[in-house]
Amino acid sequence: MPMDAREIESLIKAAIPDATVEIKDLAGDGDHYAATVTSAAFKGKSRVQQHQMVYAALQGRMGGVLHALALTTATPQD
């Protein structure tokens, strides 16, 4: 069963409370999303570390329920 965009946003915001999250369904199938996540929590972290924070927030759903996520991360004013 595909993941809903609201569920992705909710999981990210639960783990990174100050995050601004924008989700787009790329294929209309609930399996391929693009996410832009902006958070002050990313300050001083590499892009890899920022992405790891978002993937951790998804609690192991990447590659399973959530097939593909094109991820862009930023700090505010980035």
Residue frames as qw, qx, qy, qz and C-alpha x, y, z in Angstrom:
[[0.000, 0.889, 0.457, 0.000, 0.00, 0.00, 0.00],
 [0.415, 0.520, -0.031, 0.746, 1.49, 3.38, -1.00],
 [0.327, -0.408, -0.438, 0.731, 2.25, 6.10, 1.54],
 [0.083, 0.901, 0.400, 0.145, 0.18, 9.24, 1.67],
 [0.368, 0.560, -0.133, 0.730, 1.99, 12.60, 1.36],
 [0.435, -0.738, 0.067, -0.512, 0.41, 13.76, 4.63],
 [0.922, -0.377, -0.027, 0.087, 1.88, 10.74, 6.42],
 [0.721, 0.266, -0.101, 0.632, 5.36, 11.55, 5.09],
 [0.024, 0.680, -0.085, 0.728, 4.99, 15.16, 6.21],
 [0.692, -0.641, -0.015, -0.331, 3.70, 14.11, 9.62],
 [0.929, -0.184, -0.091, 0.309, 6.60, 11.71, 10.25],
 [0.531, 0.400, -0.107, 0.739, 9.17, 14.34, 9.27],
 [0.195, -0.691, 0.056, -0.694, 7.55, 17.04, 11.43],
 [0.831, -0.534, -0.106, -0.110, 7.33, 14.65, 14.39],
 [0.859, -0.119, -0.052, 0.496, 11.10, 14.08, 14.24],
 [0.371, 0.063, 0.051, 0.925, 12.08, 17.61, 13.16],
 [0.002, 0.699, 0.634, -0.330, 9.42, 19.86, 14.76],
 [0.025, 0.710, -0.010, -0.703, 10.51, 23.16, 13.20],
 [0.332, -0.020, 0.730, 0.597, 10.64, 21.71, 9.68],
 [0.532, 0.512, 0.006, -0.674, 8.81, 23.23, 6.77],
 [0.434, -0.034, 0.870, 0.233, 7.91, 20.33, 4.49],
 [0.572, 0.475, -0.142, -0.653, 6.69, 20.44, 0.89],
 [0.511, -0.037, 0.851, 0.111, 5.75, 17.13, -0.72],
 [0.545, 0.444, -0.283, -0.653, 4.97, 16.50, -4.39],
 [0.795, 0.090, 0.599, -0.040, 3.69, 13.21, -5.81],
 [0.048, -0.516, 0.570, 0.637, 5.85, 12.85, -8.91],
 [0.089, 0.035, -0.888, -0.450, 4.02, 10.03, -10.64],
 [0.606, -0.151, -0.088, -0.776, 0.53, 10.17, -9.13],
 [0.752, -0.032, -0.646, -0.126, 1.00, 6.65, -7.77],
 [0.665, -0.695, 0.095, -0.257, 1.78, 7.35, -4.11],
 [0.937, -0.149, 0.052, 0.310, 5.18, 5.69, -4.51],
 [0.602, 0.228, 0.085, 0.761, 7.36, 8.42, -6.03],
 [0.188, -0.940, -0.272, 0.088, 7.63, 11.69, -4.15],
 [0.446, 0.436, -0.189, 0.758, 9.81, 14.77, -4.05],
 [0.483, -0.786, -0.354, 0.156, 10.25, 16.48, -0.68],
 [0.295, 0.585, -0.228, 0.721, 11.77, 19.80, 0.25],
 [0.645, -0.633, -0.391, 0.175, 12.54, 20.02, 3.96],
 [0.220, 0.651, -0.228, 0.689, 13.77, 23.25, 5.54],
 [0.713, -0.643, -0.277, 0.036, 14.89, 23.27, 9.17],
 [0.081, -0.876, 0.398, -0.261, 17.24, 25.17, 11.47],
 [0.847, -0.374, 0.378, -0.023, 18.19, 21.73, 12.85],
 [0.872, 0.389, 0.109, 0.278, 20.20, 21.21, 9.64],
 [0.091, 0.953, -0.253, 0.141, 22.53, 24.13, 10.42],
 [0.236, -0.706, 0.667, -0.039, 26.17, 23.03, 10.49],
 [0.755, -0.017, 0.656, -0.021, 25.36, 19.59, 9.09],
 [0.063, -0.247, 0.725, 0.640, 26.43, 18.25, 5.71],
 [0.627, 0.116, -0.303, -0.709, 23.79, 17.44, 3.09],
 [0.545, 0.031, -0.837, -0.036, 24.36, 13.75, 3.80],
 [0.118, -0.118, -0.757, 0.632, 23.72, 14.29, 7.51],
 [0.412, 0.151, 0.118, -0.891, 20.61, 16.36, 6.72],
 [0.660, 0.096, -0.546, -0.507, 19.26, 13.61, 4.47],
 [0.403, -0.006, -0.882, 0.244, 20.05, 10.99, 7.12],
 [0.160, 0.106, 0.548, -0.814, 17.94, 12.97, 9.60],
 [0.608, 0.169, -0.122, -0.766, 14.98, 12.94, 7.21],
 [0.630, 0.115, -0.737, -0.216, 15.39, 9.24, 6.38],
 [0.179, -0.014, -0.840, 0.511, 15.56, 8.44, 10.11],
 [0.384, 0.118, 0.302, -0.864, 12.29, 10.35, 10.56],
 [0.682, 0.156, -0.401, -0.591, 10.67, 8.02, 8.02],
 [0.642, -0.322, 0.602, -0.350, 11.34, 5.12, 10.39],
 [0.388, -0.173, 0.883, 0.200, 12.54, 2.53, 7.88],
 [0.624, 0.557, 0.452, -0.309, 9.78, 3.10, 5.34],
 [0.290, 0.735, -0.432, -0.435, 12.22, 4.14, 2.56],
 [0.178, 0.354, -0.884, -0.248, 12.64, 1.37, 0.01],
 [0.104, 0.231, 0.952, -0.171, 9.59, -0.41, 1.36],
 [0.183, 0.729, 0.616, -0.237, 6.25, 1.35, 1.66],
 [0.167, 0.914, -0.070, -0.362, 7.88, 4.47, 0.27],
 [0.881, 0.292, 0.228, 0.295, 9.56, 3.47, -2.97],
 [0.555, 0.295, 0.082, 0.774, 11.30, 6.70, -4.00],
 [0.202, -0.919, -0.250, 0.226, 11.89, 10.10, -2.45],
 [0.507, 0.503, -0.003, 0.700, 13.79, 12.87, -4.23],
 [0.493, -0.742, -0.336, 0.306, 14.99, 14.87, -1.27],
 [0.314, 0.604, -0.089, 0.727, 16.10, 18.49, -1.03],
 [0.540, -0.657, -0.405, 0.335, 17.12, 19.88, 2.34],
 [0.266, 0.606, -0.047, 0.748, 17.97, 23.42, 3.40],
 [0.299, -0.403, -0.523, 0.689, 18.37, 25.67, 6.39],
 [0.119, 0.901, 0.393, -0.136, 16.19, 28.79, 6.62],
 [0.064, 0.931, -0.194, -0.302, 17.61, 31.63, 4.49],
 [0.658, -0.226, 0.612, 0.377, 19.70, 29.03, 2.58]]
